[in-house]
Amino acid sequence: MRLTVLLGGVSAERDVSLSSGLRMAAALREVGHEVICFDPAFGVLSAETERSMLAAGVGRNPPALAELAELRHRSLSADWVTHSSIRNTECVVIGLHGGQGEDGTVQAALDLAGVPYTGSGHLASALSMDKHLTKIVLRFAGVPTADWLMAPPLGSAQLDPALVTEHVGWPAVVKPSRQGSTVGLSIANGPDELQPAIEEAYRFDDAVMVERFVAGREFTVGLLGDQALPVIEIVPAKALYDYECKYTPGMAREFVADLPPETVERITAYSLQAFAACGLSGYGRVDFRMDPDGGLWCLELNTLPGMTPTSLIPQAAAAAGLLFPSLCDRIVELALASRRRG
């Protein structure tokens, strides 16, 4: 098939997207597809540009926080969806992460253009990108998620630490409500650290969440259509599974979780329940923490999970016997099957 991989963009996860997209393009070519790589911020990538990016190891090292903060103020070009590589493709493979690539904006533009694309639709994408709205839906659907508060808008009254003490507790996780890859996330261990953490998160988003910190083990469940992939446990080299740990080889250990069958069944059921409640389709990932008492707490949903060499969905698929080229091909098949049903 003629496929176009969307990658790059202008979100704080641009470098991760380039790494994901280039790797997906290579995999899809390996199984026989004709693939163009298209950056909606800058246009078609030449074969030479692709090679130089791969040789430079784009996405392997975290960019500076100042660079990430600056990216959020940029927008995609208004006419990218009319480009011939979009209009003439049989399916757009979305390798974008964060920002307009994951918040439903790109998906809505492709819907209007009548172009099939991988992953969830625009409404599910917009919902799942907003952690506050996602947690409301999860609570309603009976999927456990940690207590949280939303910080007042920047420049207005500060969040009263007494409210955090009462409703969330310490330490508290402070993070942008509409970012991925733990960009802008930090831990406030007490009232003195709260406002600086909120101000740091506001560098990356216009909405900031303060959430109860769940101590314990971290897990993720990849979903491919209606199939749950093996549960993966994550053990970071640092206390926090941050951007550096996620995308720097050797900074985290990720492996098929050694859990009792009933726990696997419970976490898998919650994952499918969350996926359905938020209207996701195609593929995605659901992240959890398990507290020392065995309680499971859903952290968030990822509608366009990373596809880099250190990313979790490819590892889970490999554990299920699905190698990366076949995984990417399957994602395209799911997108076209959904289009036919629609």
N, C-alpha and C positions, 0 to 999 in steps of 0.2 A: 504493500500500500504506500501511497504518498502521505507522509506524516510530517507535521511541523512541531518541533519541541519548543515551547515557550520557556525562556530561562532568563536569569538576570533580574531585570526590573529595577525598581528604585526603593525597595524596602530595606530595612536594616538587616535583612537576611539575604542580600544580593549575592554575596560570595558563596553562601551555602547553595543558593539556587543555581549558580553557574556550575558548581561541582555536581549537583544532582542532575541537572539538565544535560551536561556533556556526557555524563556516564550513561544516562538513559538513551541518549542518541546513539552512542556507540553500541549499546546492547541491542537496540532495535535494528540497527544496520546488520548486526551479526546474525539476526534471524531472517534477513532478507528484505527489510523495508527500505524505501528511499526516504531519507530524513534530511530536513532542513532545520538548522538551529536559528531561532529568531528571538532577539532581545527586544521587547516592546519599547524599550527606552532608546535603543540605538540602531536597531535594524538587524538584517541578516548577518550571521557570523560566517566569514569565509572559512574554508578548510584550514588555511594557514593560521587564522586567529584561533580556531579550535585547538589546533596542535600546540600553539604557543601557550594557551591557557592551561592545557593539560600538563605541558612540560613544566610550567611555573608552579603547578600544584595549587591552582586557585581553590579557595575554600578550606585549605588544610590548616591555616593559621588564622585565629580570630583577628579581624580588623580592629583598629583603635576605636574606643567608645565614642570619641568625638566624631569620627567618620560615620558611625552608625547613627548617631543623633542627627547629623546633617542630612542623611539620606531621607529621613521621614518627611522633610519639607519639600521634597521633589515629587513630581507627578509624571505619569506615563504620557507619551505623546497622544494627542487626541485622535489621530488617524491610523494608529497601528492596526486596528481591526480590518481596515480596507486594503491592507497590503496583499499582494498576490500570493505570498506564501501562506497567508491565512485563508484567503478566499478559495484557493485552488487545492487545499489539502483535503484528504479524506477524514482526518481526525487530528485535532490539536492535542498534543500531550503536554499537560501543564506541569512544568518543572519549577514553577515560581513558588516562593515561600514568603509568607507575611505580606503586610500592606495590601495594595490593590490586587495583588496576584492571588491572595487567599481570602479576602474579605467579601467576595462575591462580585466585585466590580468587573474584573476580567470575565468572569463567568456570565454575567448579565450582558456584557457586550457581545460575547460569542453567541449567546441565545438570540439576541436581536439580529445578528448576522446569519443565523441559521447554520452555524458550524458546530459539528460534534466535538466534544472535548472530554478528557478523562477527569475522574473524580466527581465530587458532589456538585449539585446545582447551586445557583446564586443565593437562594434563601438559606439553605443549610450551611453554606460557606460563611455567609454573613453572621448567622447565629453562632456557629462554633468558633469563629474568630474572636467573639466577644465573651470573655471568661465569665463576666457577671451574668449575662443572659443565659449562657450555657448552664451555669450552676442553678439558676432558677428552674430551668427545664429539667435538669437532673433530679432536683429535689421533688418536683411534681411527679416524675416518673418512678420515684422510689429508688434511685441510685444514690448511695451515700456520698456526700461531698462535705468537705470541712467548712465550718462557719467562716463568714467573711463580712467585711464592711467595705464600703466605697469611700475613698478620701474625698473631701470637698474639692471643688474646682480650684486649680492653681490661682493664687492671688486673692482667694476669699479666706474665710476663717479656716484655721488649721484643725486637723482632726484631733479631738480631745483624747489624750492617752488613756483617760479613765474609761472611755468607751471600749477601747481595745482591750483593756484589762478585763472588763465585764463580759464582752461578747466574743472575744477571740483568744485572749491570753498571750503570754510571752513564752518563747520567742514568737514573733509574727513574721510571716512572709509578705514582703511588699513588692508588688510587680505591676507593670503595665497591664491593663485589662485586654488590650488588643495587640499583643506582640507574641512572637514565638521564640523558640531557641533560648529561653531564659534571658533574653536581652533586657537589661534594665532591672533584673530581679536582684533583691538583696534580703538579708535577714536582719530584723530589728530585735535585738535581745532585750530591750527595755525602753522606757519612755524617752530617754535622751537620744536614742538612735532612730526614733520613728520619723520625725520630720525630715531629717537629711535623707533617709531612705525614700520617702515619698517624693521629695524634690528630684532625686536621681531618677526615679521611675518616670516622672513627668517629662524628662528629656526625650523620652521615646514614645509617648502616647498622651492623649488628652484625658484619659481616664485611668485611675490607679486603684488597685485592689489591695486591701490588707486582709490576709487570710491566716487562719490558725495553722501553725506549723505542725505537721504530723511526723513525729519521729518514727523511724522504723525502716523497713525494706521497701525498695522501689521496683515496680514492675510495669511492663507495657504489653499490650495485646494488639497485634496487627490483625486487621480484618481485610479480607479479599472477597468481595461479593458477600455472600452469606456464610463464608468460611472463616472461622477464627484460627489464626496461626498459633504456633506454640508460644506459651507465655515466656517472656524474656525478663530476667532479673538484671538490674543495673547496679553496679558497685563502683561509684566514682572514686578517683584518687584523692579528692578533696571532700570536705563536709557537704558541699553543695554541688549538685550535678548541673554545672553552669555551661556557658557557651564553650569555654575552653575544653572542659571535659567531654562535651558532646562531639566536638569536631577535631580534636587533637589525638592522633593515634597514641595509645598507651595511657591515656588519662582516665580511662574507665574500663572496667571489665563488664562484659555483657554476655550472658549465657542463658541457655534454656533453664528455667527455674526448676529447682528440686523442691516440689511442693506436694502435699498429699492430694490424691485425686479429687477429694471433695472441695479443696481450696481452688484447684484448677477449674473445676466445674463452676464454682461460685464467681470467680473473677471473669471467666469466659462469659457467663450469663449476664453479668453486669455490663460487660463490654458490648455485647449484642443489644442489650436493652438501651444503653446510652446511644449507640449508633442509630438505632431505629427512632428513638425519641427525638433526636436532633435532625432527623431526616437525611442522614448521610447516605451516600451510595458509592459504588465502585470499589474504593479502598480507603483505608484510613487507619488511625492508631488511637488507642485509648490508654491513658497513663494513670497509674494507681500508686498509692502508698499503703502499706500494711503495718498497722501499729503493733506494739508488743503483745497485745491481747488477741491478735488475729483479725482485727477489724479492717475492712477494706474501705478506702476513701478515694473516690475518683478525682483526679487533679484537673484533667482537661482532655479535650478531643482534638485530634490533628487531622484536618481534611486533606492536606498535601504533605504527608510526612517526608522527611529527608530521604534521599536516595544516594547519599555519598558513600564512600568506602567504609565509613564508621557508623552508618545509620542503622536503625533498629529493624525496620520492615524487611530489608534485604536479608539480614541475619536470621530473622524468624522464618522467612520463606525458605532459605537454604536449609534450616533445621527440619522443615517439612518436605524437603526433597525438591524444591523448586528453585532452580538456579536463576541468577539475575536476568539474563536475556528472556527466559520464559516468563518470569514475573512481569517484566515490562510488557511483553506481548499479551499476557493475560489481562493486564490493566486496560490495554487498548480494546481487547475483545469485550470486556465488561462495559466499556463506554459505548461501543457500537451496538451491543445488545440492548442496553438501556434506551438508546436512541430509537431502535426499531420498535421497542415496546411502547415508547411514548408517542 
